[in-house]
Amino acid sequence: MGIENLINHLIFELMITKFLSKLKSILFNSKSSSEIPVVKKSTSNAKKKPAKSTKSSKSKAKKDDQKKIIEALKAIPGVGAKSAEAFYKAGFKTPKSITSAKDEDLLAVPGVGINLVKKLKSIK
């Protein structure tokens, strides 16, 4: 009987975890979808020439910076590559910003669960 109870408990825990994860994604994605940027239309019909830019060098520098920041975030105990990238996309750019953030803000990051939040809070 003890093994059956343990298996049932684990299945229940897994179902709850999936439910909370889905609920979290629904709640926090609905917030961001309501913030639709307004695009202003140009009233001029004249064709504009595209400006010369060094877009490729700027984007390469930005990607290099992004990689450095993600590597710094991966140095936090318990934070792997996927979590670091998720934190970066959510706006966390330093390890201190993660460790000093509120629990709700950390849980809003896709893929971040309560166990990781507890681990991050124990680092302080």
Sequence and secondary structure as in RCSB ss.txt:
>XXXX:A:sequence
MGIENLINHLIFELMITKFLSKLKSILFNSKSSSEIPVVKKSTSNAKKKPAKSTKSSKSKAKKDDQKKIIEALKA
IPGVGAKSAEAFYKAGFKTPKSITSAKDEDLLAVPGVGINLVKKLKSIK
>XXXX:A:secstr
 HHHHHHHHHHHHHHHHHHHHHHHHHHHHHHHHT           S        HHHHHHHHHHHHHHHHHHHHT
STT  HHHHHHHHHTT  SHHHHHTS HHHHHTSTT  HHHHHHHHHH 
